[in-house]
Amino acid sequence: MGTTTAPHTPGGEQGPSPSVATAPAAASAAGTRSRLQVLLAAGALLLAGIAALYLWSRPAPETDVLRVSGNIEMTDAEVSFKIAGRVAERWVSEGESVRAGQVVARLDTSELAQEVALRKAEVRAAKAALAELETGSRPAEIAQAEAVVRRTQADVERARADFQRLKTLYEQDNVSRQDYEAAKSAVDVTEARLNEAQEQWRLVKQGPRAEKIEQAKAQLQQAKEALALTETRLSYATLTSPLTGVVLSHHIEPGEFVAAGTPIVTVGDLEQVWLRAYVDETDLGRVKVGQAARVTIDTYPDKAYEGRVSFIASQAEFTPKSVQTEKERVKLVYRIKITLANPHLDLKAGMPADARIMLPDRAEAPDGGH
């Protein structure tokens, strides 16, 4: 290889070699590239770490949970009288707790009480009449009837004797025809009285007929039924709560006249409530009565209420109008009930609520989850 002669500078001095001049620049560029590679690698690792953390912390899809929404409902009853009347007293007001069977109101019972007393008197009279018939005639009654027959027989004999005497005198023209006819009529009257007395004596000795006794029994039964009906109406004047719960509202004040069936108070069972919700047809096969559920409400977002599916409708229906979107309202769904314990009475009727129904794993479902 030939030797390259370095050019001379104007001062006659020799200039630096080109390879010596470019060495620092190359080293600087290499350092910059190395730092850039390190930064890129660190950034990639950071992004990978962030992505891994995000994927790790993100909750897994809840394939074993079905989310539904609905409203809280409860058993309530409008309590009313079965008969019309004037309300005398109302013993409960809104917000008060009541027990099943507790008296909540009463009607004025003055007229009903008088009617009950009258019916009781009728029953007593019917009992006495029947007892007299079943006992039969007493010896004194028989003796009295016999005495009447004897007195009447004596009257007949006297009337006949008087008639015979007047008849003889009439034939001799010693008495008027009027006296003769009067004596004859007296005989007829006394003989009729004798026949009546003899029949009465026979009946007294024979005793009451079976038909009379049966008639008296029927009259007694009729009197008892009338009394029972009146006592039942009297019992209807006292109004009791059909369930244990809380008075949600009262509608009538004491002194008002009410017709039968007019609500007096409304009572609700707040301790046992349920969530009314709807399930799509595609999820229906996974929901079973008895499955556990956890319910939350907006009013108490930090509290969860444990419950169980207690009812699944057997007939589909369109989603209720309370669902917001028109798209959802045209779906066919099945109504379900999730029964909840409400010991602190937090849950009120009409509250919107969300529920998570614990479903069996799809992999374990023999029919593929449906």
C-alpha positions in Angstrom: 0.0 0.0 0.0 1.2 3.5 -0.7 1.9 6.1 2.0 -0.4 9.1 2.1 1.4 12.4 2.6 -0.4 14.7 5.0 -1.0 18.2 3.6 0.8 21.0 5.1 -0.8 24.0 6.7 0.0 27.5 5.6 2.4 27.8 8.5 4.3 24.9 7.3 2.9 22.8 10.2 1.4 19.4 9.6 -2.5 19.1 10.2 -4.2 16.4 12.2 -5.2 13.0 10.7 -8.9 12.7 9.6 -9.3 9.4 11.6 -8.1 11.0 14.7 -10.6 13.9 14.3 -13.7 11.7 13.8 -13.2 9.3 16.7 -14.8 11.4 19.5 -17.9 12.1 17.3 -18.5 8.4 16.7 -18.2 7.6 20.4 -20.7 10.2 21.2 -23.3 8.9 18.7 -22.9 5.3 20.0 -23.5 6.5 23.6 -26.7 8.3 22.5 -28.0 5.2 20.7 -27.3 3.1 23.8 -29.1 5.4 26.1 -32.1 5.5 23.7 -32.2 1.7 23.6 -32.2 1.6 27.4 -35.0 4.1 27.6 -37.1 2.3 25.1 -36.6 -1.0 26.9 -37.5 0.5 30.2 -40.6 2.1 28.7 -41.6 -1.2 27.2 -41.1 -2.9 30.5 -43.2 -0.2 32.3 -46.0 -0.5 29.8 -46.0 -4.3 30.1 -46.1 -4.0 33.9 -49.0 -1.5 33.8 -50.9 -3.8 31.4 -50.2 -6.8 33.6 -51.3 -4.9 36.7 -54.5 -3.8 34.9 -55.3 -7.3 33.8 -54.6 -8.7 37.2 -56.6 -6.2 39.1 -59.6 -6.1 36.7 -62.4 -8.3 38.1 -63.0 -11.4 36.1 -66.4 -11.7 34.2 -69.1 -12.9 36.6 -70.2 -16.0 34.8 -71.6 -17.4 38.0 -73.7 -14.3 38.9 -76.8 -12.9 37.3 -77.6 -9.3 37.9 -81.2 -8.1 37.9 -83.0 -5.0 39.0 -86.4 -4.3 40.3 -88.4 -2.8 43.1 -89.0 -3.8 46.7 -92.5 -5.0 47.5 -94.3 -6.3 50.6 -97.4 -8.0 51.8 -100.0 -5.4 52.8 -103.7 -5.4 53.6 -106.4 -2.8 53.6 -108.3 -3.6 56.8 -112.1 -3.0 56.6 -115.3 -3.8 58.5 -117.7 -6.4 57.1 -120.7 -4.4 58.1 -121.7 -0.8 57.9 -121.8 1.4 60.9 -120.4 4.4 62.7 -116.8 4.2 63.8 -116.6 4.5 67.6 -112.9 4.1 68.1 -109.7 3.7 66.1 -106.8 2.6 68.3 -103.8 2.8 65.8 -102.2 5.5 63.6 -99.6 5.6 60.9 -96.2 4.2 61.8 -97.4 2.1 64.8 -96.6 -1.5 65.0 -99.4 -4.0 65.3 -99.7 -7.8 65.9 -101.9 -10.2 64.0 -105.2 -10.3 65.8 -104.7 -6.9 67.5 -107.9 -4.7 67.7 -107.4 -1.6 65.5 -110.9 -0.1 65.4 -114.5 -0.7 66.6 -118.0 0.3 65.4 -120.8 1.6 67.7 -122.6 -1.6 68.9 -125.6 -0.2 70.9 -128.2 -1.4 68.4 -126.5 -4.7 67.8 -126.2 -5.4 71.5 -130.0 -4.8 71.9 -130.7 -7.2 69.0 -128.5 -9.9 70.6 -130.4 -9.5 73.9 -133.7 -9.9 72.1 -132.5 -13.1 70.2 -131.4 -14.6 73.5 -134.8 -14.1 75.0 -136.4 -15.8 72.0 -134.1 -18.8 72.5 -135.0 -19.1 76.1 -138.7 -19.0 75.3 -138.3 -21.7 72.6 -136.3 -23.9 75.0 -139.1 -23.6 77.6 -141.8 -24.5 75.2 -139.9 -27.6 74.0 -139.2 -28.7 77.5 -142.8 -28.5 78.4 -143.8 -30.6 75.4 -141.1 -33.2 76.0 -142.0 -33.5 79.7 -145.6 -34.3 78.9 -148.7 -33.5 81.0 -148.4 -33.3 84.7 -150.8 -35.2 87.0 -152.3 -31.9 88.2 -153.1 -30.9 84.6 -154.8 -34.2 84.0 -156.8 -33.9 87.2 -157.8 -30.3 86.2 -159.0 -31.5 82.8 -161.0 -34.3 84.4 -162.6 -31.8 86.8 -163.7 -29.6 83.9 -165.3 -32.6 82.3 -167.2 -33.4 85.4 -168.5 -29.9 85.9 -169.5 -29.7 82.3 -171.4 -33.0 82.6 -173.3 -31.6 85.6 -174.2 -28.6 83.6 -175.5 -30.8 80.7 -177.6 -32.8 83.1 -179.2 -29.7 84.6 -179.8 -28.2 81.2 -181.5 -31.4 80.0 -183.7 -31.5 83.2 -184.7 -27.9 82.7 -185.5 -28.6 79.1 -187.7 -31.6 79.9 -189.6 -29.6 82.5 -190.1 -26.6 80.2 -191.1 -29.0 77.4 -193.9 -30.4 79.5 -195.1 -26.9 80.4 -194.8 -25.8 76.8 -197.0 -28.7 75.6 -199.5 -27.6 78.3 -199.3 -24.0 77.0 -198.0 -22.9 80.4 -194.7 -21.3 79.0 -193.9 -19.4 75.9 -192.2 -20.8 72.9 -189.3 -18.4 73.6 -188.6 -20.0 76.9 -188.9 -23.5 75.3 -186.3 -22.6 72.6 -184.0 -21.0 75.2 -184.0 -24.2 77.2 -183.3 -26.3 74.1 -180.4 -24.0 73.1 -178.9 -24.3 76.6 -178.8 -28.1 76.2 -177.0 -27.8 72.9 -174.4 -25.3 74.3 -173.6 -27.4 77.4 -173.3 -30.6 75.3 -170.9 -28.8 73.0 -168.8 -27.7 76.0 -168.8 -31.2 77.3 -167.5 -32.6 74.0 -164.7 -30.0 74.1 -163.8 -30.7 77.7 -163.7 -34.5 77.0 -161.4 -34.0 74.0 -159.1 -31.8 76.0 -159.0 -34.4 78.8 -158.1 -37.1 76.3 -155.3 -35.0 74.8 -153.9 -34.2 78.3 -153.9 -37.9 79.2 -152.3 -38.8 75.9 -149.6 -36.1 76.0 -148.1 -34.0 73.2 -148.0 -35.4 69.7 -144.7 -36.1 68.0 -145.5 -33.4 65.4 -145.8 -30.8 68.1 -142.5 -31.7 69.6 -140.7 -31.6 66.2 -142.3 -28.2 65.5 -141.0 -26.9 68.8 -137.6 -28.2 68.1 -137.6 -26.5 64.7 -138.6 -23.2 66.3 -135.8 -23.5 68.9 -133.2 -24.2 66.1 -134.5 -21.2 64.2 -134.1 -19.0 67.3 -130.6 -20.3 67.8 -129.6 -19.5 64.2 -131.0 -16.0 64.5 -129.0 -15.5 67.7 -125.8 -16.8 66.1 -126.2 -14.5 63.1 -126.7 -11.5 65.3 -123.7 -12.4 67.5 -121.6 -12.8 64.3 -122.7 -9.3 63.2 -121.7 -8.0 66.6 -118.3 -9.6 66.3 -117.8 -7.9 62.9 -118.0 -4.6 64.7 -114.6 -5.2 66.2 -111.8 -4.9 63.6 -108.5 -6.7 64.0 -105.2 -6.7 62.0 -104.8 -9.8 59.8 -101.0 -9.7 60.0 -98.1 -8.5 62.1 -96.5 -5.3 60.7 -96.7 -1.6 60.7 -99.7 0.7 60.0 -98.8 2.3 56.7 -101.8 4.7 56.6 -105.2 5.3 58.2 -108.2 6.4 56.2 -111.1 7.0 58.6 -111.5 9.1 61.7 -113.8 8.1 64.7 -117.3 9.3 64.3 -117.5 8.7 60.5 -120.1 6.4 59.1 -118.6 3.7 56.9 -120.0 1.2 54.4 -119.0 -2.4 54.5 -115.6 -2.8 52.9 -114.4 0.7 53.4 -110.7 0.7 54.3 -110.0 1.8 57.8 -106.2 1.3 58.0 -103.5 -0.2 55.7 -101.1 -2.6 57.4 -97.8 -3.8 55.8 -95.5 -6.6 56.8 -92.1 -4.8 56.7 -90.1 -7.7 58.2 -90.6 -10.0 55.2 -90.3 -8.2 51.9 -89.2 -9.2 48.4 -87.6 -7.9 45.3 -89.8 -8.1 42.2 -87.5 -8.5 39.2 -87.5 -9.9 35.7 -85.2 -12.5 34.0 -84.6 -12.8 30.3 -85.6 -16.1 28.6 -82.0 -16.9 27.9 -81.1 -16.8 31.6 -84.3 -18.5 32.9 -82.8 -22.0 32.8 -80.1 -21.0 35.3 -82.4 -19.4 37.9 -83.8 -21.8 40.4 -86.0 -21.4 43.5 -83.9 -21.4 46.6 -80.8 -19.8 45.0 -79.1 -17.2 47.2 -79.0 -13.6 46.2 -77.5 -10.4 47.5 -79.5 -7.2 47.2 -78.4 -3.6 47.4 -80.3 -0.3 47.3 -79.3 3.2 46.5 -80.4 4.5 49.9 -77.9 2.3 51.7 -75.1 1.6 49.2 -72.8 0.1 51.8 -75.3 -2.5 53.0 -76.1 -5.8 51.4 -79.3 -7.8 52.1 -79.2 -11.5 51.8 -82.2 -13.2 50.2 -83.3 -16.2 48.2 -85.2 -16.7 45.0 -88.7 -17.7 46.2 -90.8 -17.6 43.0 -90.4 -17.9 39.3 -93.3 -17.2 37.0 -94.4 -20.0 34.6 -95.7 -17.6 32.0 -93.7 -15.0 30.1 -94.7 -11.4 29.8 -93.4 -8.2 28.2 -91.0 -6.2 30.2 -93.0 -3.7 32.3 -93.2 -0.1 31.2 -91.1 0.9 34.2 -88.0 -0.3 32.3 -86.5 2.8 30.7 -85.6 1.9 27.1 -88.1 0.9 24.5 -85.7 -1.8 23.3 -85.9 -3.5 26.7 -89.7 -3.2 27.0 -90.3 -5.4 23.9 -88.4 -8.4 25.4 -90.2 -11.4 26.8 -89.2 -11.9 30.4 -90.2 -14.0 33.4 -91.1 -12.4 36.8 -89.2 -13.6 39.8 -89.3 -12.9 43.6 -86.3 -12.7 45.9 -87.5 -12.9 49.5 -85.5 -10.7 51.9 -85.3 -10.5 55.7 -85.8 -6.9 56.8 -85.4 -7.0 60.6 -84.4 -3.3 60.9 -87.2 -2.2 58.5 -84.7 -0.4 56.2 -86.4 -1.6 53.0 -89.6 0.1 52.0 -92.2 -0.7 49.4 -91.3 0.8 46.0 -87.5 1.2 46.6 -85.5 0.4 43.5 -82.9 -2.3 44.1 -80.3 -4.4 42.4 -79.6 -8.0 43.0 -76.8 -10.5 42.3 -78.2 -14.0 42.0 -75.6 -16.7 42.7 -75.8 -19.1 39.7 -74.3 -22.6 39.3 -71.1 -22.7 37.1 -71.9 -23.1 33.5 -69.3 -25.8 33.2 -71.2 -27.8 35.8 -74.6 -27.4 34.2 -75.6 -30.6 32.5 -77.6 -28.8 29.8 -74.9 -26.3 29.0 -76.2 -23.7 31.4 -79.8 -23.4 30.1 
